[in-house]
């Protein structure tokens, strides 16, 4: 149904948890594809929240977009437009946009994306993270009994991401230890 378009005159409501095409009646499918056709031409209108989630699921799976960069742009555009009708989507999209960014390995850092889209307030830990506070991933690899570098997840492609993630977690642990009056290095 990637490129399917419709021009159905009626508007039939739809309500379901975890909605998908097979849950919809013929009239609901026609309503959805008519609504989606309008969105794709730049006309975002209010509709049943379940239709909105089906559209979001399509974008998360890169349906109707040429690549993940365009998919993220469409997600952000839809988020900005549709939240005026129903802000419920926001609590989900806050999580899913980050997952999308990580899953599709977009060409810029997530932190750069946050500042570009003014989303720092949704991700304060990431927005405030400074790589200068690195905790020396290599040092901890040398003393650990588990060799993460032998993991199936560790590769030339992921090594920098894993090191940054590790350092981020350690920097947060150091704050927790400090607040508890314990020296992390001890």
C-alpha positions as CSV (number, residue, x, y, z in Angstrom):
1,X,0.0,0.0,0.0
2,X,3.1,2.2,-0.3
3,X,1.9,4.4,-3.1
4,X,-1.9,3.8,-2.8
5,X,-4.0,7.0,-2.9
6,X,-7.8,7.5,-2.5
7,X,-10.4,10.2,-2.6
8,X,-13.2,8.8,-0.4
9,X,-16.0,11.3,0.4
10,X,-16.9,9.9,3.8
11,X,-14.9,10.0,7.0
12,X,-15.3,6.9,9.1
13,X,-13.8,6.9,12.6
14,X,-11.3,4.2,13.8
15,X,-10.2,3.4,17.3
16,X,-7.8,0.5,18.2
17,X,-4.8,-0.2,20.3
18,X,-1.7,-1.0,18.2
19,X,-3.7,-0.3,15.0
20,X,-2.9,-1.9,11.6
21,X,-4.6,-2.2,8.2
22,X,-6.2,-5.6,8.8
23,X,-8.1,-4.2,11.7
24,X,-9.9,-1.6,9.5
25,X,-13.1,-2.1,7.6
26,X,-13.3,-1.3,3.9
27,X,-14.7,2.2,4.7
28,X,-12.0,2.8,7.4
29,X,-9.3,1.8,4.9
30,X,-10.6,4.2,2.3
31,X,-10.8,7.0,5.0
32,X,-7.2,6.3,6.1
33,X,-5.8,6.3,2.6
34,X,-7.7,9.5,1.7
35,X,-6.4,11.2,4.8
36,X,-2.8,9.9,4.1
37,X,-3.1,11.2,0.5
38,X,-3.8,14.7,1.8
39,X,-0.9,14.5,4.3
40,X,1.5,13.5,1.5
41,X,0.4,16.6,-0.4
42,X,1.1,18.8,2.6
43,X,-2.4,19.0,4.1
44,X,-2.4,17.6,7.6
45,X,-5.9,17.3,9.0
46,X,-7.4,16.1,12.2
47,X,-8.5,12.4,12.2
48,X,-8.9,9.5,14.6
49,X,-5.8,9.0,16.6
50,X,-5.5,5.4,15.5
51,X,-5.2,6.6,11.9
52,X,-2.4,8.9,13.0
53,X,-0.6,6.0,14.6
54,X,-0.8,3.8,11.5
55,X,0.8,6.7,9.5
56,X,3.5,7.0,12.2
57,X,4.2,3.3,12.0
58,X,4.5,3.6,8.2
59,X,7.1,6.3,8.6
60,X,9.0,4.4,11.2
61,X,9.3,1.6,8.7
62,X,10.2,4.0,5.9
63,X,7.0,3.4,4.0
64,X,6.4,6.2,1.6
65,X,9.8,7.8,1.9
66,X,13.0,7.4,-0.2
67,X,15.4,7.0,2.7
68,X,15.7,7.3,6.5
69,X,16.7,11.0,6.3
70,X,13.4,11.8,4.5
71,X,11.6,9.5,6.9
72,X,12.9,11.4,9.9
73,X,12.0,14.7,8.2
74,X,8.4,13.5,7.6
75,X,8.1,12.2,11.2
76,X,9.2,15.6,12.5
77,X,6.9,17.5,10.2
78,X,4.0,15.3,11.1
79,X,4.7,15.6,14.8
80,X,4.8,19.4,14.6
81,X,1.5,19.6,12.6
82,X,-0.6,16.8,14.2
83,X,0.2,17.6,17.9
84,X,-2.1,20.7,17.4
85,X,-5.0,18.2,17.0
86,X,-3.9,15.6,19.5
87,X,-0.7,15.9,21.6
88,X,-0.9,12.2,22.6
89,X,1.5,11.4,19.8
90,X,4.2,13.5,21.5
91,X,5.0,11.1,24.3
92,X,5.5,8.2,21.8
93,X,7.4,10.2,19.2
94,X,9.8,11.5,21.8
95,X,11.0,7.9,22.3
96,X,10.5,6.7,18.7
97,X,12.5,9.5,17.1
98,X,15.5,8.6,19.2
99,X,15.1,4.9,18.3
100,X,14.7,5.8,14.7
101,X,17.8,7.9,14.7
102,X,19.8,5.0,16.2
103,X,18.3,2.2,14.2
104,X,18.9,3.9,10.8
105,X,22.3,5.2,11.7
106,X,21.6,8.7,10.4
107,X,24.6,10.8,9.2
108,X,24.7,13.2,12.1
109,X,24.8,12.7,15.9
110,X,21.6,12.6,17.8
111,X,22.8,15.5,19.9
112,X,23.2,17.6,16.7
113,X,19.7,16.6,15.7
114,X,18.4,17.7,19.1
115,X,19.8,21.2,18.8
116,X,18.8,21.6,15.2
117,X,15.1,20.7,16.1
118,X,15.1,22.4,19.5
119,X,14.4,19.1,21.4
120,X,16.9,19.5,24.2
121,X,14.2,19.7,26.8
122,X,13.0,16.2,25.9
123,X,16.5,14.7,26.2
124,X,18.3,16.8,28.8
125,X,20.9,14.1,29.6
126,X,21.9,13.8,26.0
127,X,21.8,17.5,25.3
128,X,24.0,18.2,28.3
129,X,26.5,15.4,27.7
130,X,30.0,16.6,26.9
131,X,32.4,14.1,25.3
132,X,35.3,15.9,27.0
133,X,34.3,14.1,30.2
134,X,35.2,10.8,28.6
135,X,35.9,8.1,31.1
136,X,38.5,6.2,29.0
137,X,36.7,3.3,27.6
138,X,39.9,1.6,26.8
139,X,41.1,1.7,30.4
140,X,37.9,-0.1,31.6
141,X,38.2,-2.6,28.7
142,X,41.7,-3.5,30.0
143,X,40.5,-4.3,33.5
144,X,37.1,-5.9,32.7
145,X,36.7,-9.7,32.8
146,X,34.3,-9.4,29.9
147,X,35.9,-8.4,26.6
148,X,33.3,-6.3,24.8
149,X,35.6,-6.1,21.8
150,X,34.9,-9.8,21.1
151,X,31.2,-9.1,21.1
152,X,29.1,-9.6,17.9
153,X,27.9,-6.0,18.5
154,X,31.4,-4.5,18.5
155,X,32.8,-3.7,15.0
156,X,34.6,-1.0,13.2
157,X,31.2,0.5,12.5
158,X,30.0,0.5,16.1
159,X,33.1,0.9,18.2
160,X,32.9,4.7,18.5
161,X,29.2,4.6,19.5
162,X,29.8,1.9,22.1
163,X,32.7,3.9,23.6
164,X,30.6,7.0,23.7
165,X,27.7,5.2,25.3
166,X,29.9,3.6,27.9
167,X,31.5,6.9,28.7
168,X,28.0,8.5,29.0
169,X,26.8,5.8,31.5
170,X,30.0,6.1,33.5
171,X,29.7,9.9,33.7
172,X,26.1,9.4,35.1
173,X,27.3,6.8,37.6
174,X,30.0,9.1,38.8
175,X,27.3,11.7,39.6
176,X,25.2,9.2,41.5
177,X,28.2,8.1,43.5
178,X,29.2,11.7,44.2
179,X,25.7,12.4,45.4
180,X,25.9,9.4,47.7
181,X,29.2,10.6,49.1
182,X,31.2,7.8,47.5
183,X,34.3,8.3,45.3
184,X,33.7,6.4,42.0
185,X,37.4,5.5,41.5
186,X,37.6,4.0,45.0
